[in-house]
């Protein structure tokens, strides 16, 4: 299903990105060794974050990491706030992430990472979930979870037919 984003452009990849990332998040829920095309890789387990303060501290650490500062020097600070309702987390242009804290699914590291990826790629994307967003997501996954989790995410995007932009 194609959905129009805030820019008015159709975000044709949105549903596929969500599907890929849901499967990736479930793999992170389990953590541990995984078969990856005949090789075993160790995937870390993601955490469910218990407070807004914990989410803010983690988002700050990710944005301040040397890799993200190098790759996204204009990202700037991000603010994580509580969101009413239970339907979804979202990113507001300018650096605000809204998370429905009453929902355990929304308090997972992978959900926060998705919203931070919107923040990092904000000035580069034509549509909200395009290849530039996916590149930011893969780079953040490496910072947050390590190279194995980033490889798993990139391969999952590829298997779904979603290109990841090339680094500049």
QUIVEN-V540127 format. One record per run of one state. SS is the DSSP state (hx for helix, st for strand, lp for the rest). FROM is the first residue (numbers start at 0). TO is the last residue. If there is no record, write none. Layout:
SS/FROM/TO
SS/FROM/TO
This chain:
lp/0/1
st/2/3
lp/4/8
st/9/10
lp/11/12
hx/13/29
lp/30/30
st/31/35
lp/36/37
st/38/42
lp/43/46
st/47/47
lp/48/50
hx/51/63
lp/64/64
hx/65/70
lp/71/77
st/78/81
lp/82/88
st/89/91
lp/92/94
st/95/98
lp/99/102
hx/103/106
st/107/107
hx/108/120
lp/121/129
hx/130/144
lp/145/145
hx/146/158
lp/159/167
